[in-house]
Amino acid sequence: MKKMLRNALSSLLLLAMLFLFSPAFSQNGDPPPPPGEHGQTGNQAPGGGAAIGGGVLILTLMSAAYGSRKWYLNHRKSISE
């Protein structure tokens, strides 16, 4: 009986949190546009011109090194057996 009551109370608490806190995270649509002109050459679309090429290169090289090491260790282990 206690287990059933505990499950019912926890379900009720979960539903209450779902219905009470989810409207707090909802948004009313798009954010308002920034005041005046923004960007270097006038009214450009918001966003950034951040370069991601260096990060992608580093991530690719690190994953290739990790894969090569795993292959080498497995290959060395299979040769010794």
VOVEX-984641 format. One record per residue (C-alpha): x, y, z; residue in three letters. Coordinates in steps of 0.001 Angstrom, whole numbers, plus 500000, padded with zeros to 6 digits. Layout:
BEGIN
PT; X; Y; Z; ALA .
...
# end
This chain:
BEGIN
PT; 500000; 500000; 500000; MET .
PT; 502826; 502369; 500866; LYS .
PT; 504565; 501634; 497583; LYS .
PT; 501412; 502396; 495593; MET .
PT; 500876; 505654; 497507; LEU .
PT; 504502; 506653; 496965; ARG .
PT; 504232; 505954; 493210; ASN .
PT; 501007; 507970; 492985; ALA .
PT; 502515; 510916; 494856; LEU .
PT; 505680; 510876; 492756; SER .
PT; 503603; 510770; 489555; SER .
PT; 501464; 513640; 490801; LEU .
PT; 504563; 515643; 491686; LEU .
PT; 506091; 514972; 488266; LEU .
PT; 502930; 516074; 486473; LEU .
PT; 502637; 519189; 488644; ALA .
PT; 506237; 520160; 487876; MET .
PT; 505678; 519523; 484176; LEU .
PT; 502602; 521735; 483980; PHE .
PT; 503827; 524451; 486343; LEU .
PT; 507392; 524914; 485120; PHE .
PT; 507145; 524308; 481372; SER .
PT; 505382; 527667; 480644; PRO .
PT; 508333; 529385; 482308; ALA .
PT; 510601; 528154; 479514; PHE .
PT; 508279; 528934; 476607; SER .
PT; 509012; 531843; 474302; GLN .
PT; 506685; 534215; 472474; ASN .
PT; 508385; 534017; 469089; GLY .
PT; 511359; 535726; 467543; ASP .
PT; 513417; 538191; 469563; PRO .
PT; 513043; 541871; 468714; PRO .
PT; 515522; 543261; 466167; PRO .
PT; 518505; 545157; 467533; PRO .
PT; 518217; 548926; 467546; PRO .
PT; 519705; 550821; 464623; GLY .
PT; 522058; 549333; 462114; GLU .
PT; 524333; 546549; 463154; HIS .
PT; 527200; 544953; 461368; GLY .
PT; 530006; 546627; 459523; GLN .
PT; 528229; 547465; 456276; THR .
PT; 524739; 548301; 457412; GLY .
PT; 521757; 546252; 458432; ASN .
PT; 523032; 542686; 458175; GLN .
PT; 521328; 539589; 459469; ALA .
PT; 522152; 538891; 463110; PRO .
PT; 524618; 536137; 463709; GLY .
PT; 528304; 535847; 463607; GLY .
PT; 531067; 535438; 461173; GLY .
PT; 533077; 533261; 463521; ALA .
PT; 535582; 531031; 461806; ALA .
PT; 535269; 527377; 462792; ILE .
PT; 537827; 525958; 460380; GLY .
PT; 540645; 525730; 462928; GLY .
PT; 538513; 523922; 465466; GLY .
PT; 537284; 521415; 462905; VAL .
PT; 540843; 520721; 461790; LEU .
PT; 542034; 520154; 465360; ILE .
PT; 539081; 517873; 466109; LEU .
PT; 539695; 515863; 462929; THR .
PT; 543388; 515450; 463678; LEU .
PT; 542744; 514399; 467264; MET .
PT; 540128; 511851; 466217; SER .
PT; 542473; 510450; 463547; ALA .
PT; 545257; 510127; 466125; ALA .
PT; 542909; 508412; 468583; TYR .
PT; 541643; 505986; 465921; GLY .
PT; 545183; 505213; 464785; SER .
PT; 546278; 504483; 468327; ARG .
PT; 543291; 502193; 468955; LYS .
PT; 543964; 500348; 465688; TRP .
PT; 547665; 499982; 466525; TYR .
PT; 546987; 498617; 470005; LEU .
PT; 544412; 496128; 468696; ASN .
PT; 546702; 495113; 465835; HIS .
PT; 549655; 494587; 468206; ARG .
PT; 547457; 492576; 470555; LYS .
PT; 546227; 490312; 467734; SER .
PT; 549787; 489700; 466513; ILE .
PT; 550994; 488656; 469963; SER .
PT; 548183; 486106; 470292; GLU .
# end
